[in-house]
Amino acid sequence: MDVSRTDCGGITGAGEYRFRDGHLIVTLYQIAIWAERPQAIFTAVTSRFHNSMKLYVLASWRLPDTASADQPPAPANAEGMSLH
């Protein structure tokens, strides 16, 4: 499933958020990508069930006008950031 920043309510920090029928985990790395490329779209995958609710994690990302499956380079300010 594709997820944009607006699909998540424009979140600005890493953490666990209510999302659809479960929770969404967002990392500092993903926030850095959205900060530099607000139009970025992530692929969300169901990781596991947590207290009878789905737990989604953001995986690969792309820009809306990127037709190929190649992932753009990470933003410069994301280097060295924790994934959690």
Biopython code that builds the backbone (N, CA, C, O; Angstrom):
import numpy as np
from Bio.PDB.StructureBuilder import StructureBuilder

atoms = [
    (1, "MET", "N", (0.847, -1.168, 0.000)),
    (1, "MET", "CA", (0.000, 0.000, 0.000)),
    (1, "MET", "C", (0.894, 1.233, 0.000)),
    (1, "MET", "O", (1.879, 1.293, 0.737)),
    (2, "ASP", "N", (0.553, 2.204, -0.819)),
    (2, "ASP", "CA", (1.298, 3.464, -0.899)),
    (2, "ASP", "C", (0.818, 4.427, 0.178)),
    (2, "ASP", "O", (-0.381, 4.552, 0.429)),
    (3, "VAL", "N", (1.778, 5.109, 0.816)),
    (3, "VAL", "CA", (1.461, 6.048, 1.894)),
    (3, "VAL", "C", (2.238, 7.333, 1.687)),
    (3, "VAL", "O", (3.463, 7.317, 1.561)),
    (4, "SER", "N", (1.522, 8.445, 1.653)),
    (4, "SER", "CA", (2.165, 9.759, 1.566)),
    (4, "SER", "C", (2.138, 10.403, 2.950)),
    (4, "SER", "O", (1.503, 9.898, 3.876)),
    (5, "ARG", "N", (2.831, 11.511, 3.066)),
    (5, "ARG", "CA", (2.852, 12.215, 4.351)),
    (5, "ARG", "C", (1.453, 12.687, 4.743)),
    (5, "ARG", "O", (1.097, 12.655, 5.921)),
    (6, "THR", "N", (0.665, 13.119, 3.776)),
    (6, "THR", "CA", (-0.688, 13.567, 4.088)),
    (6, "THR", "C", (-1.585, 12.411, 4.517)),
    (6, "THR", "O", (-2.520, 12.617, 5.292)),
    (7, "ASP", "N", (-1.319, 11.195, 4.027)),
    (7, "ASP", "CA", (-2.077, 10.020, 4.472)),
    (7, "ASP", "C", (-1.881, 9.771, 5.966)),
    (7, "ASP", "O", (-2.730, 9.175, 6.629)),
    (8, "CYS", "N", (-0.753, 10.236, 6.476)),
    (8, "CYS", "CA", (-0.416, 10.047, 7.895)),
    (8, "CYS", "C", (-0.755, 11.272, 8.737)),
    (8, "CYS", "O", (-0.378, 11.338, 9.907)),
    (9, "GLY", "N", (-1.443, 12.219, 8.173)),
    (9, "GLY", "CA", (-1.804, 13.424, 8.910)),
    (9, "GLY", "C", (-0.683, 14.427, 9.031)),
    (9, "GLY", "O", (-0.713, 15.285, 9.914)),
    (10, "GLY", "N", (0.324, 14.336, 8.148)),
    (10, "GLY", "CA", (1.420, 15.302, 8.179)),
    (10, "GLY", "C", (2.301, 15.199, 9.395)),
    (10, "GLY", "O", (2.794, 16.219, 9.879)),
    (11, "ILE", "N", (2.518, 13.998, 9.912)),
    (11, "ILE", "CA", (3.335, 13.822, 11.114)),
    (11, "ILE", "C", (4.718, 14.432, 10.933)),
    (11, "ILE", "O", (5.230, 14.505, 9.817)),
    (12, "THR", "N", (5.316, 14.867, 12.030)),
    (12, "THR", "CA", (6.614, 15.540, 11.957)),
    (12, "THR", "C", (7.695, 14.865, 12.795)),
    (12, "THR", "O", (8.836, 15.326, 12.795)),
    (13, "GLY", "N", (7.376, 13.802, 13.498)),
    (13, "GLY", "CA", (8.367, 13.148, 14.340)),
    (13, "GLY", "C", (8.274, 11.638, 14.255)),
    (13, "GLY", "O", (7.242, 11.081, 13.881)),
    (14, "ALA", "N", (9.364, 10.989, 14.607)),
    (14, "ALA", "CA", (9.394, 9.530, 14.621)),
    (14, "ALA", "C", (8.514, 9.010, 15.754)),
    (14, "ALA", "O", (8.350, 9.667, 16.782)),
    (15, "GLY", "N", (7.957, 7.833, 15.550)),
    (15, "GLY", "CA", (7.153, 7.234, 16.600)),
    (15, "GLY", "C", (6.142, 6.252, 16.055)),
    (15, "GLY", "O", (6.221, 5.828, 14.902)),
    (16, "GLU", "N", (5.185, 5.896, 16.902)),
    (16, "GLU", "CA", (4.114, 4.975, 16.538)),
    (16, "GLU", "C", (2.808, 5.760, 16.521)),
    (16, "GLU", "O", (2.464, 6.431, 17.494)),
    (17, "TYR", "N", (2.092, 5.671, 15.418)),
    (17, "TYR", "CA", (0.877, 6.458, 15.228)),
    (17, "TYR", "C", (-0.296, 5.564, 14.845)),
    (17, "TYR", "O", (-0.115, 4.539, 14.187)),
    (18, "ARG", "N", (-1.507, 5.958, 15.263)),
    (18, "ARG", "CA", (-2.715, 5.267, 14.814)),
    (18, "ARG", "C", (-2.820, 5.454, 13.313)),
    (18, "ARG", "O", (-2.647, 6.557, 12.796)),
    (19, "PHE", "N", (-3.108, 4.357, 12.618)),
    (19, "PHE", "CA", (-3.173, 4.402, 11.161)),
    (19, "PHE", "C", (-4.131, 3.320, 10.685)),
    (19, "PHE", "O", (-3.915, 2.133, 10.929)),
    (20, "ARG", "N", (-5.181, 3.738, 10.010)),
    (20, "ARG", "CA", (-6.191, 2.830, 9.477)),
    (20, "ARG", "C", (-6.680, 1.854, 10.541)),
    (20, "ARG", "O", (-7.311, 2.265, 11.515)),
    (21, "ASP", "N", (-6.397, 0.575, 10.366)),
    (21, "ASP", "CA", (-6.868, -0.433, 11.314)),
    (21, "ASP", "C", (-5.761, -0.926, 12.238)),
    (21, "ASP", "O", (-5.805, -2.060, 12.716)),
    (22, "GLY", "N", (-4.772, -0.080, 12.488)),
    (22, "GLY", "CA", (-3.665, -0.487, 13.339)),
    (22, "GLY", "C", (-2.781, 0.685, 13.706)),
    (22, "GLY", "O", (-3.260, 1.795, 13.940)),
    (23, "HIS", "N", (-1.479, 0.424, 13.754)),
    (23, "HIS", "CA", (-0.492, 1.445, 14.086)),
    (23, "HIS", "C", (0.574, 1.480, 12.997)),
    (23, "HIS", "O", (0.872, 0.469, 12.362)),
    (24, "LEU", "N", (1.135, 2.659, 12.799)),
    (24, "LEU", "CA", (2.190, 2.872, 11.821)),
    (24, "LEU", "C", (3.461, 3.282, 12.555)),
    (24, "LEU", "O", (3.443, 4.195, 13.381)),
    (25, "ILE", "N", (4.561, 2.602, 12.250)),
    (25, "ILE", "CA", (5.868, 2.951, 12.816)),
    (25, "ILE", "C", (6.595, 3.857, 11.826)),
    (25, "ILE", "O", (6.762, 3.505, 10.659)),
    (26, "VAL", "N", (7.026, 5.027, 12.299)),
    (26, "VAL", "CA", (7.756, 5.986, 11.473)),
    (26, "VAL", "C", (9.098, 6.253, 12.142)),
    (26, "VAL", "O", (9.157, 6.527, 13.341)),
    (27, "THR", "N", (10.184, 6.171, 11.359)),
    (27, "THR", "CA", (11.527, 6.372, 11.891)),
    (27, "THR", "C", (12.051, 7.778, 11.577)),
    (27, "THR", "O", (11.467, 8.496, 10.765)),
    (28, "LEU", "N", (13.138, 8.160, 12.217)),
    (28, "LEU", "CA", (13.784, 9.444, 11.941)),
    (28, "LEU", "C", (14.237, 9.526, 10.486)),
    (28, "LEU", "O", (14.160, 10.590, 9.872)),
    (29, "TYR", "N", (14.702, 8.429, 9.942)),
    (29, "TYR", "CA", (15.134, 8.384, 8.553)),
    (29, "TYR", "C", (13.975, 8.754, 7.623)),
    (29, "TYR", "O", (14.150, 9.546, 6.698)),
    (30, "GLN", "N", (12.811, 8.191, 7.865)),
    (30, "GLN", "CA", (11.647, 8.476, 7.031)),
    (30, "GLN", "C", (11.175, 9.916, 7.190)),
    (30, "GLN", "O", (10.749, 10.537, 6.217)),
    (31, "ILE", "N", (11.244, 10.451, 8.404)),
    (31, "ILE", "CA", (10.904, 11.855, 8.636)),
    (31, "ILE", "C", (11.867, 12.751, 7.856)),
    (31, "ILE", "O", (11.448, 13.756, 7.281)),
    (32, "ALA", "N", (13.154, 12.395, 7.832)),
    (32, "ALA", "CA", (14.145, 13.182, 7.089)),
    (32, "ALA", "C", (13.838, 13.170, 5.590)),
    (32, "ALA", "O", (13.992, 14.187, 4.913)),
    (33, "ILE", "N", (13.409, 12.031, 5.083)),
    (33, "ILE", "CA", (13.042, 11.955, 3.668)),
    (33, "ILE", "C", (11.856, 12.868, 3.392)),
    (33, "ILE", "O", (11.875, 13.633, 2.427)),
    (34, "TRP", "N", (10.818, 12.797, 4.233)),
    (34, "TRP", "CA", (9.650, 13.663, 4.038)),
    (34, "TRP", "C", (9.992, 15.137, 4.222)),
    (34, "TRP", "O", (9.398, 15.991, 3.564)),
    (35, "ALA", "N", (10.943, 15.453, 5.107)),
    (35, "ALA", "CA", (11.332, 16.850, 5.313)),
    (35, "ALA", "C", (11.974, 17.420, 4.049)),
    (35, "ALA", "O", (11.736, 18.573, 3.688)),
    (36, "GLU", "N", (12.785, 16.608, 3.385)),
    (36, "GLU", "CA", (13.475, 17.079, 2.186)),
    (36, "GLU", "C", (12.647, 16.884, 0.916)),
    (36, "GLU", "O", (12.761, 17.656, -0.036)),
    (37, "ARG", "N", (11.821, 15.854, 0.913)),
    (37, "ARG", "CA", (10.987, 15.527, -0.260)),
    (37, "ARG", "C", (9.562, 15.244, 0.200)),
    (37, "ARG", "O", (9.161, 14.082, 0.267)),
    (38, "PRO", "N", (8.788, 16.284, 0.521)),
    (38, "PRO", "CA", (7.442, 16.099, 1.075)),
    (38, "PRO", "C", (6.508, 15.278, 0.198)),
    (38, "PRO", "O", (5.536, 14.712, 0.696)),
    (39, "GLN", "N", (6.782, 15.206, -1.076)),
    (39, "GLN", "CA", (5.926, 14.459, -1.991)),
    (39, "GLN", "C", (6.271, 12.969, -2.043)),
    (39, "GLN", "O", (5.601, 12.214, -2.747)),
    (40, "ALA", "N", (7.299, 12.532, -1.313)),
    (40, "ALA", "CA", (7.724, 11.125, -1.332)),
    (40, "ALA", "C", (6.583, 10.202, -0.906)),
    (40, "ALA", "O", (5.786, 10.521, -0.023)),
    (41, "ILE", "N", (6.539, 9.057, -1.564)),
    (41, "ILE", "CA", (5.528, 8.053, -1.268)),
    (41, "ILE", "C", (6.243, 6.782, -0.815)),
    (41, "ILE", "O", (7.111, 6.263, -1.516)),
    (42, "PHE", "N", (5.869, 6.290, 0.362)),
    (42, "PHE", "CA", (6.436, 5.055, 0.899)),
    (42, "PHE", "C", (5.510, 3.885, 0.632)),
    (42, "PHE", "O", (4.302, 4.059, 0.469)),
    (43, "THR", "N", (6.076, 2.710, 0.588)),
    (43, "THR", "CA", (5.287, 1.492, 0.557)),
    (43, "THR", "C", (5.157, 1.021, 2.006)),
    (43, "THR", "O", (6.159, 0.790, 2.683)),
    (44, "ALA", "N", (3.930, 0.884, 2.470)),
    (44, "ALA", "CA", (3.690, 0.397, 3.836)),
    (44, "ALA", "C", (3.386, -1.092, 3.776)),
    (44, "ALA", "O", (2.605, -1.547, 2.940)),
    (45, "VAL", "N", (4.008, -1.838, 4.665)),
    (45, "VAL", "CA", (3.769, -3.274, 4.743)),
    (45, "VAL", "C", (3.333, -3.627, 6.158)),
    (45, "VAL", "O", (3.727, -2.971, 7.122)),
    (46, "THR", "N", (2.525, -4.657, 6.272)),
    (46, "THR", "CA", (2.094, -5.120, 7.586)),
    (46, "THR", "C", (3.215, -5.953, 8.174)),
    (46, "THR", "O", (3.648, -6.941, 7.583)),
    (47, "SER", "N", (3.677, -5.547, 9.336)),
    (47, "SER", "CA", (4.783, -6.228, 9.977)),
    (47, "SER", "C", (4.289, -7.379, 10.851)),
    (47, "SER", "O", (4.751, -8.511, 10.705)),
    (48, "ARG", "N", (3.364, -7.102, 11.746)),
    (48, "ARG", "CA", (2.830, -8.113, 12.660)),
    (48, "ARG", "C", (1.594, -7.535, 13.324)),
    (48, "ARG", "O", (1.267, -6.362, 13.147)),
    (49, "PHE", "N", (0.930, -8.352, 14.070)),
    (49, "PHE", "CA", (-0.226, -7.871, 14.814)),
    (49, "PHE", "C", (0.206, -7.519, 16.229)),
    (49, "PHE", "O", (0.989, -8.247, 16.839)),
    (50, "HIS", "N", (-0.286, -6.433, 16.743)),
    (50, "HIS", "CA", (0.064, -5.940, 18.070)),
    (50, "HIS", "C", (-1.236, -5.666, 18.807)),
    (50, "HIS", "O", (-1.973, -4.753, 18.435)),
    (51, "ASN", "N", (-1.527, -6.434, 19.837)),
    (51, "ASN", "CA", (-2.778, -6.269, 20.588)),
    (51, "ASN", "C", (-3.991, -6.295, 19.667)),
    (51, "ASN", "O", (-4.872, -5.440, 19.763)),
    (52, "SER", "N", (-4.031, -7.283, 18.773)),
    (52, "SER", "CA", (-5.132, -7.477, 17.829)),
    (52, "SER", "C", (-5.238, -6.370, 16.783)),
    (52, "SER", "O", (-6.258, -6.276, 16.100)),
    (53, "MET", "N", (-4.224, -5.539, 16.641)),
    (53, "MET", "CA", (-4.217, -4.498, 15.615)),
    (53, "MET", "C", (-3.010, -4.717, 14.709)),
    (53, "MET", "O", (-1.978, -5.222, 15.150)),
    (54, "LYS", "N", (-3.142, -4.338, 13.452)),
    (54, "LYS", "CA", (-2.029, -4.462, 12.517)),
    (54, "LYS", "C", (-0.951, -3.433, 12.849)),
    (54, "LYS", "O", (-1.242, -2.335, 13.323)),
    (55, "LEU", "N", (0.271, -3.807, 12.594)),
    (55, "LEU", "CA", (1.399, -2.901, 12.764)),
    (55, "LEU", "C", (2.031, -2.710, 11.388)),
    (55, "LEU", "O", (2.550, -3.657, 10.796)),
    (56, "TYR", "N", (1.982, -1.476, 10.886)),
    (56, "TYR", "CA", (2.532, -1.152, 9.568)),
    (56, "TYR", "C", (3.907, -0.524, 9.725)),
    (56, "TYR", "O", (4.156, 0.231, 10.665)),
    (57, "VAL", "N", (4.796, -0.847, 8.794)),
    (57, "VAL", "CA", (6.106, -0.195, 8.729)),
    (57, "VAL", "C", (6.283, 0.350, 7.322)),
    (57, "VAL", "O", (5.773, -0.216, 6.355)),
    (58, "LEU", "N", (7.008, 1.450, 7.219)),
    (58, "LEU", "CA", (7.281, 2.060, 5.925)),
    (58, "LEU", "C", (8.535, 1.419, 5.347)),
    (58, "LEU", "O", (9.559, 1.320, 6.022)),
    (59, "ALA", "N", (8.448, 0.990, 4.105)),
    (59, "ALA", "CA", (9.571, 0.324, 3.452)),
    (59, "ALA", "C", (10.181, 1.249, 2.402)),
    (59, "ALA", "O", (10.528, 2.388, 2.712)),
    (60, "SER", "N", (10.312, 0.784, 1.193)),
    (60, "SER", "CA", (10.928, 1.583, 0.136)),
    (60, "SER", "C", (10.081, 2.812, -0.180)),
    (60, "SER", "O", (8.895, 2.876, 0.141)),
    (61, "TRP", "N", (10.726, 3.782, -0.817)),
    (61, "TRP", "CA", (10.015, 5.010, -1.165)),
    (61, "TRP", "C", (10.391, 5.441, -2.573)),
    (61, "TRP", "O", (11.401, 5.018, -3.136)),
    (62, "ARG", "N", (9.534, 6.301, -3.119)),
    (62, "ARG", "CA", (9.750, 6.827, -4.458)),
    (62, "ARG", "C", (9.122, 8.205, -4.538)),
    (62, "ARG", "O", (8.342, 8.600, -3.672)),
    (63, "LEU", "N", (9.466, 8.918, -5.571)),
    (63, "LEU", "CA", (8.821, 10.189, -5.850)),
    (63, "LEU", "C", (7.667, 9.919, -6.807)),
    (63, "LEU", "O", (7.762, 9.005, -7.627)),
    (64, "PRO", "N", (6.581, 10.683, -6.731)),
    (64, "PRO", "CA", (5.407, 10.401, -7.564)),
    (64, "PRO", "C", (5.683, 10.341, -9.057)),
    (64, "PRO", "O", (5.020, 9.581, -9.762)),
    (65, "ASP", "N", (6.637, 11.112, -9.567)),
    (65, "ASP", "CA", (6.914, 11.122, -10.996)),
    (65, "ASP", "C", (8.018, 10.156, -11.395)),
    (65, "ASP", "O", (8.466, 10.173, -12.541)),
    (66, "THR", "N", (8.466, 9.313, -10.467)),
    (66, "THR", "CA", (9.508, 8.339, -10.745)),
    (66, "THR", "C", (8.860, 7.064, -11.258)),
    (66, "THR", "O", (8.173, 6.364, -10.514)),
    (67, "ALA", "N", (9.078, 6.770, -12.517)),
    (67, "ALA", "CA", (8.445, 5.602, -13.132)),
    (67, "ALA", "C", (9.206, 4.317, -12.833)),
    (67, "ALA", "O", (8.597, 3.249, -12.761)),
    (68, "SER", "N", (10.509, 4.395, -12.658)),
    (68, "SER", "CA", (11.290, 3.175, -12.442)),
    (68, "SER", "C", (11.216, 2.741, -10.988)),
    (68, "SER", "O", (10.778, 3.498, -10.121)),
    (69, "ALA", "N", (11.641, 1.532, -10.737)),
    (69, "ALA", "CA", (11.634, 0.990, -9.380)),
    (69, "ALA", "C", (12.869, 1.417, -8.600)),
    (69, "ALA", "O", (12.994, 1.089, -7.420)),
    (70, "ASP", "N", (13.795, 2.151, -9.243)),
    (70, "ASP", "CA", (15.004, 2.601, -8.548)),
    (70, "ASP", "C", (14.648, 3.626, -7.496)),
    (70, "ASP", "O", (13.904, 4.573, -7.751)),
    (71, "GLN", "N", (15.194, 3.419, -6.306)),
    (71, "GLN", "CA", (14.925, 4.336, -5.201)),
    (71, "GLN", "C", (15.866, 5.523, -5.293)),
    (71, "GLN", "O", (17.069, 5.333, -5.473)),
    (72, "PRO", "N", (15.351, 6.751, -5.176)),
    (72, "PRO", "CA", (16.224, 7.926, -5.193)),
    (72, "PRO", "C", (17.210, 7.873, -4.025)),
    (72, "PRO", "O", (16.962, 7.179, -3.039)),
    (73, "PRO", "N", (18.323, 8.598, -4.127)),
    (73, "PRO", "CA", (19.273, 8.610, -3.025)),
    (73, "PRO", "C", (18.657, 9.226, -1.774)),
    (73, "PRO", "O", (17.756, 10.061, -1.855)),
    (74, "ALA", "N", (19.157, 8.803, -0.620)),
    (74, "ALA", "CA", (18.671, 9.337, 0.655)),
    (74, "ALA", "C", (19.025, 10.808, 0.752)),
    (74, "ALA", "O", (20.023, 11.242, 0.178)),
    (75, "PRO", "N", (18.209, 11.596, 1.484)),
    (75, "PRO", "CA", (18.524, 13.007, 1.680)),
    (75, "PRO", "C", (19.841, 13.175, 2.426)),
    (75, "PRO", "O", (20.214, 12.335, 3.246)),
    (76, "ALA", "N", (20.530, 14.253, 2.138)),
    (76, "ALA", "CA", (21.831, 14.503, 2.764)),
    (76, "ALA", "C", (21.720, 14.582, 4.274)),
    (76, "ALA", "O", (22.625, 14.128, 4.973)),
    (77, "ASN", "N", (20.630, 15.149, 4.806)),
    (77, "ASN", "CA", (20.529, 15.307, 6.260)),
    (77, "ASN", "C", (20.074, 14.026, 6.955)),
    (77, "ASN", "O", (19.871, 14.041, 8.169)),
    (78, "ALA", "N", (19.908, 12.919, 6.232)),
    (78, "ALA", "CA", (19.501, 11.656, 6.845)),
    (78, "ALA", "C", (20.695, 10.773, 7.178)),
    (78, "ALA", "O", (20.545, 9.767, 7.872)),
    (79, "GLU", "N", (21.877, 11.137, 6.692)),
    (79, "GLU", "CA", (23.046, 10.317, 6.936)),
    (79, "GLU", "C", (23.347, 10.235, 8.425)),
    (79, "GLU", "O", (23.344, 11.243, 9.133)),
    (80, "GLY", "N", (23.605, 9.028, 8.880)),
    (80, "GLY", "CA", (23.940, 8.821, 10.275)),
    (80, "GLY", "C", (22.759, 8.836, 11.220)),
    (80, "GLY", "O", (22.945, 8.716, 12.431)),
    (81, "MET", "N", (21.549, 8.979, 10.705)),
    (81, "MET", "CA", (20.375, 8.994, 11.574)),
    (81, "MET", "C", (19.983, 7.578, 11.945)),
    (81, "MET", "O", (20.141, 6.651, 11.150)),
    (82, "SER", "N", (19.489, 7.420, 13.110)),
    (82, "SER", "CA", (19.029, 6.127, 13.585)),
    (82, "SER", "C", (17.804, 5.689, 12.819)),
    (82, "SER", "O", (16.987, 6.520, 12.421)),
    (83, "LEU", "N", (17.667, 4.401, 12.610)),
    (83, "LEU", "CA", (16.467, 3.880, 11.958)),
    (83, "LEU", "C", (15.337, 3.716, 12.941)),
    (83, "LEU", "O", (14.232, 3.356, 12.535)),
    (84, "HIS", "N", (15.558, 3.960, 14.203)),
    (84, "HIS", "CA", (14.494, 3.822, 15.209)),
    (84, "HIS", "C", (14.403, 5.059, 16.044)),
    (84, "HIS", "O", (13.567, 5.135, 16.945)),
]
sb = StructureBuilder()
sb.init_structure("model")
sb.init_model(0)
sb.init_chain("A")
sb.init_seg("    ")
for serial, (resi, resn, name, xyz) in enumerate(atoms, 1):
    if name == "N":
        sb.init_residue(resn, " ", resi, " ")
    sb.init_atom(name, np.array(xyz, "f"), 0.0, 1.0, " ", f" {name:<3s}", serial, name[0])
structure = sb.get_structure()
